[in-house]
Structure formats: structure tokens, C-alpha cells
């Protein structure tokens, strides 16, 4: 699907503002067709950039605020 935005450009912008601890206008305010699918794609691109820079993933977010996960992990 063709969008009015480029996911690589958004990933570069998002990574830059993360690195500078800044805020930007939500992408959903800029583009009405920017949704969850695009957000996950941008997150993946940022992850790839950080790994390429030498970052090493050390775990994963599980979501312990969800009570259904508690029994799964013995909590």
C-alpha cells in the first residue's frame, strides 16, 4: 500500500528524537493512515539501526501489567 510517508524517514526521525530525549508531534496526527502496522515496522527499523550501531538486545518486554501473563510466568 502506498502512503504519504516513508517508514525509513520516520524511523530516522524517531531514533534521532529518542537519542536527544525530545518529543515530536504524534505521527498519527501527521498522517491519518499511520497505524499499528506502520508503527511496528518503524520500531523494527529502529531496532535494526541500533543493533547495527553495536547495541545488543538483552531481553524482551513481556507485559506484566497484564494479569493473564502472571500465571504464565508463575507470578
PQR file with spaces between the fields and no chain letter, atoms N, CA, C, O and H, PARSE charges and radii, in Angstrom:
ATOM       1  N    UNK     1       0.837   -1.174    0.000 -0.4000 1.5000
ATOM       2  CA   UNK     1       0.000    0.000    0.000 -0.0000 2.0000
ATOM       3  C    UNK     1       0.889    1.248    0.000  0.5500 1.7000
ATOM       4  O    UNK     1       1.886    1.301    0.720 -0.5500 1.4000
ATOM       5  N    UNK     2       0.534    2.232   -0.793 -0.4000 1.5000
ATOM       6  CA   UNK     2       1.293    3.480   -0.890 -0.0000 2.0000
ATOM       7  C    UNK     2       0.782    4.475    0.150  0.5500 1.7000
ATOM       8  O    UNK     2      -0.424    4.689    0.278 -0.5500 1.4000
ATOM       9  H    UNK     2      -0.276    2.189   -1.378  0.4000 1.0000
ATOM      10  N    UNK     3       1.702    5.075    0.884 -0.4000 1.5000
ATOM      11  CA   UNK     3       1.369    6.050    1.916 -0.0000 2.0000
ATOM      12  C    UNK     3       1.936    7.407    1.527  0.5500 1.7000
ATOM      13  O    UNK     3       2.722    7.517    0.586 -0.5500 1.4000
ATOM      14  H    UNK     3       2.681    4.902    0.780  0.4000 1.0000
ATOM      15  N    UNK     4       1.538    8.417    2.248 -0.4000 1.5000
ATOM      16  CA   UNK     4       2.095    9.752    2.062 -0.0000 2.0000
ATOM      17  C    UNK     4       3.324    9.968    2.923  0.5500 1.7000
ATOM      18  O    UNK     4       3.696   11.107    3.205 -0.5500 1.4000
ATOM      19  H    UNK     4       0.899    8.327    3.013  0.4000 1.0000
ATOM      20  N    UNK     5       3.956    8.881    3.343 -0.4000 1.5000
ATOM      21  CA   UNK     5       5.141    8.971    4.193 -0.0000 2.0000
ATOM      22  C    UNK     5       6.065    7.808    3.876  0.5500 1.7000
ATOM      23  O    UNK     5       5.666    6.831    3.242 -0.5500 1.4000
ATOM      24  H    UNK     5       3.654    7.955    3.114  0.4000 1.0000
ATOM      25  N    UNK     6       7.309    7.931    4.330 -0.4000 1.5000
ATOM      26  CA   UNK     6       8.304    6.884    4.135 -0.0000 2.0000
ATOM      27  C    UNK     6       8.697    6.339    5.509  0.5500 1.7000
ATOM      28  O    UNK     6       9.129    7.095    6.380 -0.5500 1.4000
ATOM      29  H    UNK     6       7.633    8.724    4.845  0.4000 1.0000
ATOM      30  N    UNK     7       8.547    5.036    5.700 -0.4000 1.5000
ATOM      31  CA   UNK     7       8.832    4.440    7.011 -0.0000 2.0000
ATOM      32  C    UNK     7      10.284    4.627    7.432  0.5500 1.7000
ATOM      33  O    UNK     7      10.562    4.789    8.620 -0.5500 1.4000
ATOM      34  H    UNK     7       8.196    4.422    4.993  0.4000 1.0000
ATOM      35  N    UNK     8      11.209    4.608    6.484 -0.4000 1.5000
ATOM      36  CA   UNK     8      12.622    4.811    6.831 -0.0000 2.0000
ATOM      37  C    UNK     8      12.857    6.240    7.331  0.5500 1.7000
ATOM      38  O    UNK     8      13.618    6.453    8.274 -0.5500 1.4000
ATOM      39  H    UNK     8      10.983    4.476    5.519  0.4000 1.0000
ATOM      40  N    UNK     9      12.203    7.211    6.699 -0.4000 1.5000
ATOM      41  CA   UNK     9      12.326    8.595    7.167 -0.0000 2.0000
ATOM      42  C    UNK     9      11.774    8.741    8.580  0.5500 1.7000
ATOM      43  O    UNK     9      12.372    9.413    9.421 -0.5500 1.4000
ATOM      44  H    UNK     9      11.585    7.038    5.933  0.4000 1.0000
ATOM      45  N    UNK    10      10.640    8.117    8.835 -0.4000 1.5000
ATOM      46  CA   UNK    10      10.039    8.188   10.167 -0.0000 2.0000
ATOM      47  C    UNK    10      10.937    7.499   11.187  0.5500 1.7000
ATOM      48  O    UNK    10      11.120    8.009   12.292 -0.5500 1.4000
ATOM      49  H    UNK    10      10.153    7.571    8.152  0.4000 1.0000
ATOM      50  N    UNK    11      11.495    6.352   10.831 -0.4000 1.5000
ATOM      51  CA   UNK    11      12.393    5.640   11.751 -0.0000 2.0000
ATOM      52  C    UNK    11      13.619    6.493   12.072  0.5500 1.7000
ATOM      53  O    UNK    11      14.048    6.556   13.224 -0.5500 1.4000
ATOM      54  H    UNK    11      11.346    5.937    9.934  0.4000 1.0000
ATOM      55  N    UNK    12      14.176    7.140   11.067 -0.4000 1.5000
ATOM      56  CA   UNK    12      15.335    8.012   11.311 -0.0000 2.0000
ATOM      57  C    UNK    12      14.966    9.174   12.223  0.5500 1.7000
ATOM      58  O    UNK    12      15.726    9.521   13.128 -0.5500 1.4000
ATOM      59  H    UNK    12      13.827    7.088   10.131  0.4000 1.0000
ATOM      60  N    UNK    13      13.802    9.778   11.990 -0.4000 1.5000
ATOM      61  CA   UNK    13      13.358   10.884   12.839 -0.0000 2.0000
ATOM      62  C    UNK    13      13.114   10.401   14.268  0.5500 1.7000
ATOM      63  O    UNK    13      13.542   11.044   15.227 -0.5500 1.4000
ATOM      64  H    UNK    13      13.185    9.497   11.255  0.4000 1.0000
ATOM      65  N    UNK    14      12.429    9.273   14.407 -0.4000 1.5000
ATOM      66  CA   UNK    14      12.105    8.764   15.737 -0.0000 2.0000
ATOM      67  C    UNK    14      13.365    8.403   16.508  0.5500 1.7000
ATOM      68  O    UNK    14      13.471    8.706   17.696 -0.5500 1.4000
ATOM      69  H    UNK    14      12.082    8.750   13.628  0.4000 1.0000
ATOM      70  N    UNK    15      14.309    7.769   15.854 -0.4000 1.5000
ATOM      71  CA   UNK    15      15.561    7.411   16.528 -0.0000 2.0000
ATOM      72  C    UNK    15      16.302    8.670   16.964  0.5500 1.7000
ATOM      73  O    UNK    15      16.854    8.716   18.064 -0.5500 1.4000
ATOM      74  H    UNK    15      14.223    7.523   14.889  0.4000 1.0000
ATOM      75  N    UNK    16      16.317    9.686   16.111 -0.4000 1.5000
ATOM      76  CA   UNK    16      17.006   10.936   16.453 -0.0000 2.0000
ATOM      77  C    UNK    16      16.372   11.599   17.668  0.5500 1.7000
ATOM      78  O    UNK    16      17.086   12.063   18.557 -0.5500 1.4000
ATOM      79  H    UNK    16      15.868    9.648   15.218  0.4000 1.0000
ATOM      80  N    UNK    17      15.044   11.650   17.721 -0.4000 1.5000
ATOM      81  CA   UNK    17      14.415   12.292   18.877 -0.0000 2.0000
ATOM      82  C    UNK    17      14.560   11.443   20.133  0.5500 1.7000
ATOM      83  O    UNK    17      14.626   11.983   21.237 -0.5500 1.4000
ATOM      84  H    UNK    17      14.464   11.273   16.998  0.4000 1.0000
ATOM      85  N    UNK    18      14.609   10.122   19.980 -0.4000 1.5000
ATOM      86  CA   UNK    18      14.887    9.270   21.144 -0.0000 2.0000
ATOM      87  C    UNK    18      16.287    9.556   21.663  0.5500 1.7000
ATOM      88  O    UNK    18      16.487    9.695   22.870 -0.5500 1.4000
ATOM      89  H    UNK    18      14.555    9.684   19.083  0.4000 1.0000
ATOM      90  N    UNK    19      17.251    9.642   20.766 -0.4000 1.5000
ATOM      91  CA   UNK    19      18.637    9.883   21.167 -0.0000 2.0000
ATOM      92  C    UNK    19      18.803   11.240   21.852  0.5500 1.7000
ATOM      93  O    UNK    19      19.656   11.399   22.725 -0.5500 1.4000
ATOM      94  H    UNK    19      17.089    9.529   19.786  0.4000 1.0000
ATOM      95  N    UNK    20      17.988   12.214   21.456 -0.4000 1.5000
ATOM      96  CA   UNK    20      18.066   13.556   22.026 -0.0000 2.0000
ATOM      97  C    UNK    20      17.075   13.770   23.172  0.5500 1.7000
ATOM      98  O    UNK    20      17.003   14.863   23.735 -0.5500 1.4000
ATOM      99  H    UNK    20      17.295   12.085   20.747  0.4000 1.0000
ATOM     100  N    UNK    21      16.310   12.726   23.520 -0.4000 1.5000
ATOM     101  CA   UNK    21      15.288   12.820   24.576 -0.0000 2.0000
ATOM     102  C    UNK    21      14.333   13.979   24.309  0.5500 1.7000
ATOM     103  O    UNK    21      14.065   14.799   25.187 -0.5500 1.4000
ATOM     104  H    UNK    21      16.369   11.839   23.063  0.4000 1.0000
ATOM     105  N    UNK    22      13.829   14.027   23.088 -0.4000 1.5000
ATOM     106  CA   UNK    22      12.887   15.080   22.686 -0.0000 2.0000
ATOM     107  C    UNK    22      11.540   14.470   22.338  0.5500 1.7000
ATOM     108  O    UNK    22      11.407   13.253   22.204 -0.5500 1.4000
ATOM     109  H    UNK    22      14.046   13.361   22.375  0.4000 1.0000
ATOM     110  N    UNK    23      10.557   15.323   22.194 -0.4000 1.5000
ATOM     111  CA   UNK    23       9.229   14.895   21.783 -0.0000 2.0000
ATOM     112  C    UNK    23       8.925   15.470   20.409  0.5500 1.7000
ATOM     113  O    UNK    23       9.459   16.510   20.023 -0.5500 1.4000
ATOM     114  H    UNK    23      10.664   16.311   22.303  0.4000 1.0000
ATOM     115  N    UNK    24       8.067   14.786   19.683 -0.4000 1.5000
ATOM     116  CA   UNK    24       7.592   15.267   18.392 -0.0000 2.0000
ATOM     117  C    UNK    24       6.077   15.095   18.343  0.5500 1.7000
ATOM     118  O    UNK    24       5.486   14.365   19.140 -0.5500 1.4000
ATOM     119  H    UNK    24       7.634   13.941   19.997  0.4000 1.0000
ATOM     120  N    UNK    25       5.477   15.779   17.400 -0.4000 1.5000
ATOM     121  CA   UNK    25       4.044   15.609   17.167 -0.0000 2.0000
ATOM     122  C    UNK    25       3.781   14.148   16.812  0.5500 1.7000
ATOM     123  O    UNK    25       4.539   13.565   16.037 -0.5500 1.4000
ATOM     124  H    UNK    25       5.956   16.372   16.753  0.4000 1.0000
ATOM     125  N    UNK    26       2.733   13.545   17.356 -0.4000 1.5000
ATOM     126  CA   UNK    26       2.450   12.143   17.026 -0.0000 2.0000
ATOM     127  C    UNK    26       2.324   11.932   15.517  0.5500 1.7000
ATOM     128  O    UNK    26       1.728   12.743   14.809 -0.5500 1.4000
ATOM     129  H    UNK    26       2.117   14.019   17.986  0.4000 1.0000
ATOM     130  N    UNK    27       2.883   10.852   15.053 -0.4000 1.5000
ATOM     131  CA   UNK    27       2.825   10.551   13.620 -0.0000 2.0000
ATOM     132  C    UNK    27       1.382   10.362   13.162  0.5500 1.7000
ATOM     133  O    UNK    27       1.051   10.641   12.010 -0.5500 1.4000
ATOM     134  H    UNK    27       3.367   10.192   15.628  0.4000 1.0000
ATOM     135  N    UNK    28       0.528    9.889   14.061 -0.4000 1.5000
ATOM     136  CA   UNK    28      -0.884    9.720   13.715 -0.0000 2.0000
ATOM     137  C    UNK    28      -1.568   11.071   13.503  0.5500 1.7000
ATOM     138  O    UNK    28      -2.599   11.137   12.833 -0.5500 1.4000
ATOM     139  H    UNK    28       0.797    9.661   14.997  0.4000 1.0000
ATOM     140  N    UNK    29      -1.017   12.140   14.060 -0.4000 1.5000
ATOM     141  CA   UNK    29      -1.560   13.476   13.815 -0.0000 2.0000
ATOM     142  C    UNK    29      -1.126   13.990   12.446  0.5500 1.7000
ATOM     143  O    UNK    29      -1.820   14.791   11.820 -0.5500 1.4000
ATOM     144  H    UNK    29      -0.180   12.086   14.605  0.4000 1.0000
ATOM     145  N    UNK    30       0.021   13.523   11.998 -0.4000 1.5000
ATOM     146  CA   UNK    30       0.529   13.971   10.698 -0.0000 2.0000
ATOM     147  C    UNK    30      -0.077   13.190    9.541  0.5500 1.7000
ATOM     148  O    UNK    30      -0.375   13.749    8.486 -0.5500 1.4000
ATOM     149  H    UNK    30       0.585   12.872   12.506  0.4000 1.0000
ATOM     150  N    UNK    31      -0.255   11.895    9.754 -0.4000 1.5000
ATOM     151  CA   UNK    31      -0.751   11.023    8.683 -0.0000 2.0000
ATOM     152  C    UNK    31      -1.855   10.132    9.241  0.5500 1.7000
ATOM     153  O    UNK    31      -1.608    9.321   10.134 -0.5500 1.4000
ATOM     154  H    UNK    31      -0.013   11.441   10.611  0.4000 1.0000
ATOM     155  N    UNK    32      -3.044   10.276    8.730 -0.4000 1.5000
ATOM     156  CA   UNK    32      -4.180    9.510    9.242 -0.0000 2.0000
ATOM     157  C    UNK    32      -4.046    8.020    8.956  0.5500 1.7000
ATOM     158  O    UNK    32      -4.673    7.205    9.633 -0.5500 1.4000
ATOM     159  H    UNK    32      -3.245   10.935    8.005  0.4000 1.0000
ATOM     160  N    UNK    33      -3.242    7.654    7.968 -0.4000 1.5000
ATOM     161  CA   UNK    33      -3.080    6.232    7.641 -0.0000 2.0000
ATOM     162  C    UNK    33      -1.853    5.603    8.303  0.5500 1.7000
ATOM     163  O    UNK    33      -1.442    4.503    7.930 -0.5500 1.4000
ATOM     164  H    UNK    33      -2.732    8.316    7.418  0.4000 1.0000
ATOM     165  N    UNK    34      -1.263    6.300    9.288 -0.4000 1.5000
ATOM     166  CA   UNK    34      -0.166    5.723   10.065 -0.0000 2.0000
ATOM     167  C    UNK    34      -0.789    4.987   11.247  0.5500 1.7000
ATOM     168  O    UNK    34      -1.323    5.615   12.161 -0.5500 1.4000
ATOM     169  H    UNK    34      -1.597    7.193    9.591  0.4000 1.0000
ATOM     170  N    UNK    35      -0.721    3.657   11.229 -0.4000 1.5000
ATOM     171  CA   UNK    35      -1.362    2.853   12.261 -0.0000 2.0000
ATOM     172  C    UNK    35      -0.404    1.896   12.934  0.5500 1.7000
ATOM     173  O    UNK    35       0.814    2.061   12.859 -0.5500 1.4000
ATOM     174  H    UNK    35      -0.287    3.147   10.487  0.4000 1.0000
ATOM     175  N    UNK    36      -0.958    0.896   13.590 -0.4000 1.5000
ATOM     176  CA   UNK    36      -0.150   -0.078   14.332 -0.0000 2.0000
ATOM     177  C    UNK    36       0.833   -0.827   13.435  0.5500 1.7000
ATOM     178  O    UNK    36       1.984   -1.036   13.818 -0.5500 1.4000
ATOM     179  H    UNK    36      -1.947    0.761   13.651  0.4000 1.0000
ATOM     180  N    UNK    37       0.393   -1.227   12.261 -0.4000 1.5000
ATOM     181  CA   UNK    37       1.280   -1.964   11.359 -0.0000 2.0000
ATOM     182  C    UNK    37       2.505   -1.132   11.023  0.5500 1.7000
ATOM     183  O    UNK    37       3.627   -1.638   11.037 -0.5500 1.4000
ATOM     184  H    UNK    37      -0.542   -1.057   11.950  0.4000 1.0000
ATOM     185  N    UNK    38       2.295    0.137   10.721 -0.4000 1.5000
ATOM     186  CA   UNK    38       3.406    1.019   10.379 -0.0000 2.0000
ATOM     187  C    UNK    38       4.284    1.297   11.605  0.5500 1.7000
ATOM     188  O    UNK    38       5.508    1.379   11.495 -0.5500 1.4000
ATOM     189  H    UNK    38       1.384    0.549   10.709  0.4000 1.0000
ATOM     190  N    UNK    39       3.651    1.441   12.765 -0.4000 1.5000
ATOM     191  CA   UNK    39       4.411    1.697   13.988 -0.0000 2.0000
ATOM     192  C    UNK    39       5.334    0.523   14.329  0.5500 1.7000
ATOM     193  O    UNK    39       6.484    0.728   14.716 -0.5500 1.4000
ATOM     194  H    UNK    39       2.657    1.374   12.854  0.4000 1.0000
ATOM     195  N    UNK    40       4.831   -0.698   14.185 -0.4000 1.5000
ATOM     196  CA   UNK    40       5.686   -1.866   14.433 -0.0000 2.0000
ATOM     197  C    UNK    40       6.815   -1.949   13.410  0.5500 1.7000
ATOM     198  O    UNK    40       7.929   -2.346   13.750 -0.5500 1.4000
ATOM     199  H    UNK    40       3.897   -0.865   13.871  0.4000 1.0000
ATOM     200  N    UNK    41       6.539   -1.581   12.169 -0.4000 1.5000
ATOM     201  CA   UNK    41       7.585   -1.586   11.144 -0.0000 2.0000
ATOM     202  C    UNK    41       8.661   -0.553   11.483  0.5500 1.7000
ATOM     203  O    UNK    41       9.852   -0.824   11.323 -0.5500 1.4000
ATOM     204  H    UNK    41       5.634   -1.259   11.893  0.4000 1.0000
ATOM     205  N    UNK    42       8.249    0.624   11.948 -0.4000 1.5000
ATOM     206  CA   UNK    42       9.206    1.658   12.342 -0.0000 2.0000
ATOM     207  C    UNK    42      10.034    1.181   13.536  0.5500 1.7000
ATOM     208  O    UNK    42      11.251    1.366   13.553 -0.5500 1.4000
ATOM     209  H    UNK    42       7.282    0.844   12.077  0.4000 1.0000
ATOM     210  N    UNK    43       9.394    0.574   14.527 -0.4000 1.5000
ATOM     211  CA   UNK    43      10.121    0.053   15.690 -0.0000 2.0000
ATOM     212  C    UNK    43      11.161   -0.979   15.267  0.5500 1.7000
ATOM     213  O    UNK    43      12.270   -1.007   15.799 -0.5500 1.4000
ATOM     214  H    UNK    43       8.405    0.424   14.513  0.4000 1.0000
ATOM     215  N    UNK    44      10.797   -1.824   14.310 -0.4000 1.5000
ATOM     216  CA   UNK    44      11.743   -2.837   13.813 -0.0000 2.0000
ATOM     217  C    UNK    44      12.931   -2.165   13.108  0.5500 1.7000
ATOM     218  O    UNK    44      14.075   -2.583   13.288 -0.5500 1.4000
ATOM     219  H    UNK    44       9.896   -1.801   13.877  0.4000 1.0000
ATOM     220  N    UNK    45      12.663   -1.142   12.319 -0.4000 1.5000
ATOM     221  CA   UNK    45      13.747   -0.435   11.638 -0.0000 2.0000
ATOM     222  C    UNK    45      14.684    0.237   12.635  0.5500 1.7000
ATOM     223  O    UNK    45      15.902    0.212   12.457 -0.5500 1.4000
ATOM     224  H    UNK    45      11.733   -0.802   12.172  0.4000 1.0000
ATOM     225  N    UNK    46      14.120    0.838   13.685 -0.4000 1.5000
ATOM     226  CA   UNK    46      14.946    1.467   14.720 -0.0000 2.0000
ATOM     227  C    UNK    46      15.790    0.406   15.425  0.5500 1.7000
ATOM     228  O    UNK    46      16.974    0.621   15.685 -0.5500 1.4000
ATOM     229  H    UNK    46      13.130    0.858   13.829  0.4000 1.0000
ATOM     230  N    UNK    47      15.184   -0.729   15.731 -0.4000 1.5000
ATOM     231  CA   UNK    47      15.928   -1.832   16.353 -0.0000 2.0000
ATOM     232  C    UNK    47      17.114   -2.234   15.474  0.5500 1.7000
ATOM     233  O    UNK    47      18.230   -2.393   15.967 -0.5500 1.4000
ATOM     234  H    UNK    47      14.222   -0.904   15.520  0.4000 1.0000
ATOM     235  N    UNK    48      16.872   -2.396   14.192 -0.4000 1.5000
ATOM     236  CA   UNK    48      17.947   -2.777   13.267 -0.0000 2.0000
ATOM     237  C    UNK    48      19.060   -1.731   13.247  0.5500 1.7000
ATOM     238  O    UNK    48      20.239   -2.081   13.212 -0.5500 1.4000
ATOM     239  H    UNK    48      15.964   -2.267   13.792  0.4000 1.0000
ATOM     240  N    UNK    49      18.690   -0.445   13.269 -0.4000 1.5000
ATOM     241  CA   UNK    49      19.701    0.623   13.280 -0.0000 2.0000
ATOM     242  C    UNK    49      20.541    0.549   14.551  0.5500 1.7000
ATOM     243  O    UNK    49      21.764    0.680   14.504 -0.5500 1.4000
ATOM     244  H    UNK    49      17.732   -0.160   13.298  0.4000 1.0000
ATOM     245  N    UNK    50      19.884    0.340   15.676 -0.4000 1.5000
ATOM     246  CA   UNK    50      20.618    0.295   16.945 -0.0000 2.0000
ATOM     247  C    UNK    50      21.554   -0.919   17.007  0.5500 1.7000
ATOM     248  O    UNK    50      22.683   -0.808   17.485 -0.5500 1.4000
ATOM     249  H    UNK    50      18.891    0.233   15.715  0.4000 1.0000
ATOM     250  N    UNK    51      21.097   -2.054   16.533 -0.4000 1.5000
ATOM     251  CA   UNK    51      21.956   -3.246   16.502 -0.0000 2.0000
ATOM     252  C    UNK    51      23.151   -3.007   15.576  0.5500 1.7000
ATOM     253  O    UNK    51      24.275   -3.398   15.890 -0.5500 1.4000
ATOM     254  H    UNK    51      20.180   -2.144   16.143  0.4000 1.0000
ATOM     255  N    UNK    52      22.902   -2.369   14.444 -0.4000 1.5000
ATOM     256  CA   UNK    52      23.990   -2.062   13.503 -0.0000 2.0000
ATOM     257  C    UNK    52      25.020   -1.130   14.130  0.5500 1.7000
ATOM     258  O    UNK    52      26.199   -1.176   13.778 -0.5500 1.4000
ATOM     259  H    UNK    52      21.989   -2.052   14.188  0.4000 1.0000
ATOM     260  N    UNK    53      24.571   -0.276   15.069 -0.4000 1.5000
ATOM     261  CA   UNK    53      25.481    0.628   15.789 -0.0000 2.0000
ATOM     262  C    UNK    53      26.218   -0.069   16.928  0.5500 1.7000
ATOM     263  O    UNK    53      27.114    0.513   17.539 -0.5500 1.4000
ATOM     264  H    UNK    53      23.613   -0.238   15.354  0.4000 1.0000
ATOM     265  N    UNK    54      25.843   -1.316   17.215 -0.4000 1.5000
ATOM     266  CA   UNK    54      26.531   -2.063   18.259 -0.0000 2.0000
ATOM     267  C    UNK    54      25.695   -2.384   19.485  0.5500 1.7000
ATOM     268  O    UNK    54      26.182   -3.054   20.395 -0.5500 1.4000
ATOM     269  H    UNK    54      25.115   -1.789   16.718  0.4000 1.0000
ATOM     270  N    UNK    55      24.462   -1.930   19.535 -0.4000 1.5000
ATOM     271  CA   UNK    55      23.600   -2.259   20.666 -0.0000 2.0000
ATOM     272  C    UNK    55      23.328   -3.763   20.667  0.5500 1.7000
ATOM     273  O    UNK    55      23.217   -4.389   19.613 -0.5500 1.4000
ATOM     274  H    UNK    55      24.066   -1.386   18.795  0.4000 1.0000
ATOM     275  N    UNK    56      23.225   -4.320   21.856 -0.4000 1.5000
ATOM     276  CA   UNK    56      22.984   -5.750   21.989 -0.0000 2.0000
ATOM     277  C    UNK    56      21.670   -5.957   22.751  0.5500 1.7000
ATOM     278  O    UNK    56      21.559   -5.542   23.904 -0.5500 1.4000
ATOM     279  H    UNK    56      23.315   -3.811   22.712  0.4000 1.0000
ATOM     280  N    UNK    57      20.682   -6.589   22.126 -0.4000 1.5000
ATOM     281  CA   UNK    57      19.438   -6.878   22.846 -0.0000 2.0000
ATOM     282  C    UNK    57      19.726   -7.813   24.023  0.5500 1.7000
ATOM     283  O    UNK    57      20.455   -8.794   23.878 -0.5500 1.4000
ATOM     284  H    UNK    57      20.772   -6.927   21.189  0.4000 1.0000
ATOM     285  N    UNK    58      19.149   -7.505   25.185 -0.4000 1.5000
ATOM     286  CA   UNK    58      19.436   -8.309   26.371 -0.0000 2.0000
ATOM     287  C    UNK    58      18.199   -8.918   27.012  0.5500 1.7000
ATOM     288  O    UNK    58      18.292   -9.521   28.081 -0.5500 1.4000
ATOM     289  H    UNK    58      18.556   -6.708   25.303  0.4000 1.0000
ATOM     290  N    UNK    59      17.077   -8.775   26.394 -0.4000 1.5000
ATOM     291  CA   UNK    59      15.861   -9.328   26.972 -0.0000 2.0000
ATOM     292  C    UNK    59      14.680   -8.960   26.100  0.5500 1.7000
ATOM     293  O    UNK    59      14.827   -8.538   24.953 -0.5500 1.4000
ATOM     294  H    UNK    59      17.002   -8.285   25.525  0.4000 1.0000
ATOM     295  N    UNK    60      13.504   -9.134   26.681 -0.4000 1.5000
ATOM     296  CA   UNK    60      12.336   -8.704   25.935 -0.0000 2.0000
ATOM     297  C    UNK    60      11.242   -8.268   26.882  0.5500 1.7000
ATOM     298  O    UNK    60      11.167   -8.721   28.024 -0.5500 1.4000
ATOM     299  H    UNK    60      13.385   -9.476   27.613  0.4000 1.0000
ATOM     300  N    UNK    61      10.400   -7.386   26.394 -0.4000 1.5000
ATOM     301  CA   UNK    61       9.291   -6.864   27.179 -0.0000 2.0000
ATOM     302  C    UNK    61       8.183   -7.908   27.185  0.5500 1.7000
ATOM     303  O    UNK    61       7.747   -8.373   26.132 -0.5500 1.4000
ATOM     304  H    UNK    61      10.461   -7.017   25.467  0.4000 1.0000
ATOM     305  N    UNK    62       7.739   -8.266   28.371 -0.4000 1.5000
ATOM     306  CA   UNK    62       6.738   -9.314   28.489 -0.0000 2.0000
ATOM     307  C    UNK    62       5.356   -8.739   28.774  0.5500 1.7000
ATOM     308  O    UNK    62       4.368   -9.289   28.287 -0.5500 1.4000
ATOM     309  H    UNK    62       8.093   -7.888   29.226  0.4000 1.0000
ATOM     310  N    UNK    63       5.246   -7.683   29.524 -0.4000 1.5000
ATOM     311  CA   UNK    63       3.953   -7.084   29.802 -0.0000 2.0000
ATOM     312  C    UNK    63       3.310   -7.605   31.069  0.5500 1.7000
ATOM     313  O    UNK    63       2.204   -8.145   31.029 -0.5500 1.4000
ATOM     314  H    UNK    63       6.049   -7.236   29.920  0.4000 1.0000
ATOM     315  N    UNK    64       3.988   -7.451   32.188 -0.4000 1.5000
ATOM     316  CA   UNK    64       3.465   -7.969   33.445 -0.0000 2.0000
ATOM     317  C    UNK    64       2.303   -7.158   33.981  0.5500 1.7000
ATOM     318  O    UNK    64       1.745   -7.521   35.016 -0.5500 1.4000
ATOM     319  H    UNK    64       4.886   -7.013   32.221  0.4000 1.0000
ATOM     320  N    UNK    65       1.914   -6.080   33.325 -0.4000 1.5000
ATOM     321  CA   UNK    65       0.718   -5.362   33.748 -0.0000 2.0000
ATOM     322  C    UNK    65      -0.536   -6.112   33.329  0.5500 1.7000
ATOM     323  O    UNK    65      -1.638   -5.779   33.766 -0.5500 1.4000
ATOM     324  H    UNK    65       2.368   -5.785   32.484  0.4000 1.0000
ATOM     325  N    UNK    66      -0.372   -7.116   32.488 -0.4000 1.5000
ATOM     326  CA   UNK    66      -1.489   -7.944   32.036 -0.0000 2.0000
ATOM     327  C    UNK    66      -1.606   -9.141   32.979  0.5500 1.7000
ATOM     328  O    UNK    66      -0.736  -10.012   32.961 -0.5500 1.4000
ATOM     329  H    UNK    66       0.524   -7.386   32.134  0.4000 1.0000
ATOM     330  N    UNK    67      -2.659   -9.211   33.803 -0.4000 1.5000
ATOM     331  CA   UNK    67      -2.798  -10.303   34.780 -0.0000 2.0000
ATOM     332  C    UNK    67      -2.776  -11.699   34.148  0.5500 1.7000
ATOM     333  O    UNK    67      -2.395  -12.664   34.811 -0.5500 1.4000
ATOM     334  H    UNK    67      -3.366   -8.504   33.817  0.4000 1.0000
ATOM     335  N    UNK    68      -3.171  -11.820   32.898 -0.4000 1.5000
ATOM     336  CA   UNK    68      -3.137  -13.129   32.244 -0.0000 2.0000
ATOM     337  C    UNK    68      -1.708  -13.651   32.097  0.5500 1.7000
ATOM     338  O    UNK    68      -1.493  -14.860   32.011 -0.5500 1.4000
ATOM     339  H    UNK    68      -3.481  -11.036   32.359  0.4000 1.0000
ATOM     340  N    UNK    69      -0.737  -12.746   32.068 -0.4000 1.5000
ATOM     341  CA   UNK    69       0.658  -13.155   31.943 -0.0000 2.0000
ATOM     342  C    UNK    69       1.218  -13.675   33.266  0.5500 1.7000
ATOM     343  O    UNK    69       2.206  -14.409   33.268 -0.5500 1.4000
ATOM     344  H    UNK    69      -0.912  -11.764   32.138  0.4000 1.0000
ATOM     345  N    UNK    70       0.609  -13.308   34.376 -0.4000 1.5000
ATOM     346  CA   UNK    70       1.133  -13.662   35.687 -0.0000 2.0000
ATOM     347  C    UNK    70       1.222  -15.168   35.858  0.5500 1.7000
ATOM     348  O    UNK    70       2.265  -15.678   36.268 -0.5500 1.4000
ATOM     349  H    UNK    70      -0.194  -12.712   34.374  0.4000 1.0000
ATOM     350  N    UNK    71       0.166  -15.882   35.558 -0.4000 1.5000
ATOM     351  CA   UNK    71       0.187  -17.338   35.749 -0.0000 2.0000
ATOM     352  C    UNK    71       1.111  -18.008   34.736  0.5500 1.7000
ATOM     353  O    UNK    71       1.713  -19.042   35.027 -0.5500 1.4000
ATOM     354  H    UNK    71      -0.681  -15.468   35.225  0.4000 1.0000
ATOM     355  N    UNK    72       1.219  -17.429   33.571 -0.4000 1.5000
ATOM     356  CA   UNK    72       2.124  -17.975   32.555 -0.0000 2.0000
ATOM     357  C    UNK    72       3.569  -17.981   33.047  0.5500 1.7000
ATOM     358  O    UNK    72       4.350  -18.869   32.705 -0.5500 1.4000
ATOM     359  H    UNK    72       0.731  -16.589   33.335  0.4000 1.0000
ATOM     360  N    UNK    73       3.911  -16.979   33.853 -0.4000 1.5000
ATOM     361  CA   UNK    73       5.288  -16.838   34.333 -0.0000 2.0000
ATOM     362  C    UNK    73       5.426  -17.127   35.823  0.5500 1.7000
ATOM     363  O    UNK    73       6.431  -16.779   36.444 -0.5500 1.4000
ATOM     364  H    UNK    73       3.277  -16.257   34.131  0.4000 1.0000
ATOM     365  N    UNK    74       4.408  -17.766   36.387 -0.4000 1.5000
ATOM     366  CA   UNK    74       4.494  -18.218   37.772 -0.0000 2.0000
ATOM     367  C    UNK    74       4.449  -17.107   38.800  0.5500 1.7000
ATOM     368  O    UNK    74       5.070  -17.218   39.857 -0.5500 1.4000
ATOM     369  H    UNK    74       3.592  -18.049   35.882  0.4000 1.0000
ATOM     370  N    UNK    75       3.730  -16.048   38.511 -0.4000 1.5000
ATOM     371  CA   UNK    75       3.635  -14.927   39.473 -0.0000 2.0000
ATOM     372  C    UNK    75       2.334  -14.976   40.221  0.5500 1.7000
ATOM     373  O    UNK    75       2.076  -14.120   41.068 -0.5500 1.4000
ATOM     374  H    UNK    75       3.225  -15.959   37.653  0.4000 1.0000
